Amino acid sequence: MKRISKKHAIKLINENKGAIFSASYVKVDGSLRDITCRLGVTKHLKGGKLAFKPSALGMLPVFDLQAKGYRMLRLSTMYRLAIAGKQFAVA
């Protein structure tokens, strides 16, 4: 598995054009989470705005395909990324 930086991982996610990807990261409570998600899903939005800027806190809003809801991907603790048929260890 190829190792990439967090900065490169974020670049790959943003260049993915809304395609499905999966990631593993450590949640705020210390538990591990695997997520299969995508960017750019607006179908389930109900209006309103976030009270904070996710990028300022090292987070990325994504749509979780298993839970069918929006989640925040913690970029600062992400340690695995599977995208475009390739797997990466994120350092």
Residue frames as qw, qx, qy, qz and C-alpha x, y, z in Angstrom:
[[0.000, 0.891, 0.453, 0.000, 0.00, 0.00, 0.00],
 [0.421, 0.451, -0.008, 0.787, 1.48, 3.32, -1.06],
 [0.321, -0.608, -0.426, 0.588, 1.91, 6.02, 1.62],
 [0.200, 0.624, 0.271, 0.705, 0.71, 9.54, 0.86],
 [0.114, -0.012, -0.401, 0.909, 0.51, 12.76, 2.85],
 [0.149, 0.594, 0.668, -0.422, -2.75, 14.12, 4.25],
 [0.174, 0.612, -0.129, -0.761, -2.44, 17.03, 1.82],
 [0.152, 0.206, -0.800, -0.542, -2.20, 14.65, -1.14],
 [0.042, 0.338, 0.934, -0.103, -5.16, 12.61, 0.20],
 [0.194, 0.653, 0.384, -0.624, -7.30, 15.75, 0.37],
 [0.190, 0.490, -0.453, -0.720, -6.27, 16.63, -3.18],
 [0.066, -0.018, -0.950, -0.305, -7.28, 13.15, -4.41],
 [0.108, 0.514, 0.785, -0.327, -10.67, 13.40, -2.68],
 [0.201, 0.678, 0.131, -0.695, -11.39, 16.85, -4.12],
 [0.202, 0.432, -0.613, -0.630, -10.34, 15.79, -7.63],
 [0.232, 0.088, 0.968, -0.020, -12.55, 12.68, -7.43],
 [0.294, -0.056, -0.403, -0.865, -15.54, 14.58, -8.92],
 [0.663, -0.149, 0.197, -0.707, -18.10, 13.13, -6.51],
 [0.727, 0.119, -0.660, -0.149, -17.21, 9.48, -7.10],
 [0.838, -0.518, -0.061, -0.160, -17.48, 7.01, -4.22],
 [0.418, 0.504, -0.639, 0.404, -14.46, 6.52, -1.95],
 [0.780, -0.546, -0.305, -0.016, -13.79, 5.01, 1.44],
 [0.191, 0.645, -0.467, 0.574, -11.65, 6.16, 4.32],
 [0.717, -0.442, -0.494, 0.217, -10.69, 5.15, 7.84],
 [0.105, 0.606, -0.256, 0.745, -10.12, 7.67, 10.60],
 [0.333, -0.239, -0.731, 0.547, -10.18, 8.15, 14.36],
 [0.217, -0.775, -0.447, -0.391, -13.35, 9.78, 15.70],
 [0.117, -0.709, 0.260, -0.645, -13.32, 12.49, 18.37],
 [0.782, -0.497, 0.187, -0.325, -14.18, 9.90, 21.06],
 [0.253, -0.586, 0.768, 0.062, -11.12, 7.83, 20.05],
 [0.769, 0.163, 0.612, -0.084, -12.98, 5.04, 18.28],
 [0.193, -0.216, 0.686, 0.667, -12.07, 3.95, 14.76],
 [0.584, 0.553, 0.361, -0.472, -14.46, 4.51, 11.87],
 [0.301, 0.012, 0.737, 0.605, -14.57, 3.17, 8.34],
 [0.391, 0.620, 0.302, -0.609, -16.77, 5.16, 5.99],
 [0.380, 0.258, 0.680, 0.571, -17.87, 4.73, 2.40],
 [0.077, 0.771, 0.327, -0.541, -18.91, 8.11, 1.11],
 [0.468, 0.441, 0.395, 0.656, -18.90, 10.74, -1.59],
 [0.110, -0.349, -0.129, 0.922, -18.81, 14.50, -1.95],
 [0.152, 0.057, -0.391, -0.906, -21.39, 16.73, -3.57],
 [0.169, -0.442, -0.871, -0.134, -24.60, 14.98, -2.50],
 [0.136, -0.066, 0.168, -0.974, -27.34, 17.59, -2.06],
 [0.430, -0.308, -0.707, -0.469, -30.49, 15.47, -2.36],
 [0.544, -0.502, -0.654, 0.154, -31.03, 15.14, 1.42],
 [0.215, 0.061, -0.263, 0.939, -30.25, 18.73, 2.44],
 [0.152, -0.709, -0.687, 0.046, -33.00, 20.44, 4.44],
 [0.052, 0.879, 0.091, 0.466, -31.71, 23.99, 4.41],
 [0.587, -0.800, 0.078, 0.099, -29.82, 25.96, 6.98],
 [0.476, 0.717, -0.429, 0.275, -26.11, 26.56, 7.25],
 [0.783, -0.160, -0.437, 0.412, -23.35, 25.13, 9.34],
 [0.354, -0.933, -0.064, 0.006, -22.41, 27.18, 12.38],
 [0.481, -0.660, 0.446, 0.366, -18.71, 26.62, 11.67],
 [0.546, 0.671, -0.429, -0.261, -16.31, 26.21, 8.78],
 [0.985, -0.132, 0.112, 0.003, -15.41, 22.48, 8.60],
 [0.750, 0.484, -0.198, 0.404, -12.10, 23.05, 6.80],
 [0.053, -0.764, 0.374, -0.523, -10.91, 25.28, 9.64],
 [0.692, -0.453, 0.458, -0.326, -11.33, 22.31, 12.01],
 [0.037, -0.393, 0.898, 0.196, -9.73, 19.74, 9.68],
 [0.512, 0.268, 0.776, -0.252, -13.07, 18.21, 8.67],
 [0.162, 0.114, -0.617, -0.761, -14.77, 17.51, 5.37],
 [0.641, 0.188, 0.424, -0.611, -18.56, 17.12, 5.05],
 [0.162, 0.165, -0.879, -0.418, -19.40, 13.92, 3.14],
 [0.785, -0.067, -0.032, -0.616, -22.47, 11.79, 2.50],
 [0.299, -0.276, 0.904, -0.133, -22.19, 8.39, 4.21],
 [0.529, 0.106, -0.607, -0.584, -23.65, 5.84, 1.79],
 [0.362, -0.136, -0.912, 0.138, -24.22, 3.15, 4.45],
 [0.062, -0.399, -0.631, 0.662, -25.94, 5.39, 7.01],
 [0.146, 0.642, 0.572, 0.489, -27.60, 7.49, 4.28],
 [0.254, -0.937, -0.219, 0.101, -26.72, 10.71, 6.04],
 [0.341, 0.816, -0.254, 0.392, -24.16, 13.48, 6.20],
 [0.810, -0.479, -0.090, 0.325, -21.04, 13.00, 8.31],
 [0.047, 0.940, -0.338, -0.009, -17.84, 14.92, 8.97],
 [0.921, 0.163, -0.168, 0.311, -14.69, 13.13, 7.84],
 [0.436, -0.856, 0.192, 0.200, -11.83, 14.06, 10.21],
 [0.691, 0.663, -0.227, 0.177, -8.97, 14.69, 7.82],
 [0.088, -0.781, 0.540, -0.300, -6.51, 15.27, 10.65],
 [0.556, -0.343, 0.727, -0.211, -6.84, 11.65, 11.87],
 [0.880, 0.386, -0.051, -0.272, -7.43, 9.86, 8.56],
 [0.421, -0.546, 0.704, 0.172, -5.06, 6.92, 8.18],
 [0.415, 0.086, 0.843, 0.332, -6.44, 5.02, 5.15],
 [0.445, 0.541, -0.017, -0.714, -7.97, 6.07, 1.83],
 [0.463, 0.157, 0.815, 0.312, -9.36, 3.90, -0.97],
 [0.343, 0.729, 0.104, -0.583, -10.14, 5.92, -4.06],
 [0.557, 0.649, -0.351, -0.381, -10.31, 5.26, -7.81],
 [0.965, 0.142, -0.217, -0.032, -9.46, 1.59, -7.31],
 [0.539, 0.407, -0.518, 0.525, -6.28, 2.29, -5.32],
 [0.667, -0.687, -0.279, 0.073, -5.54, 2.02, -1.61],
 [0.326, 0.634, -0.321, 0.623, -3.31, 4.44, 0.27],
 [0.587, -0.498, -0.452, 0.451, -1.91, 4.68, 3.78],
 [0.061, 0.879, 0.084, 0.466, -2.24, 8.31, 4.86],
 [0.661, -0.220, -0.352, 0.625, 0.58, 9.71, 6.98]]
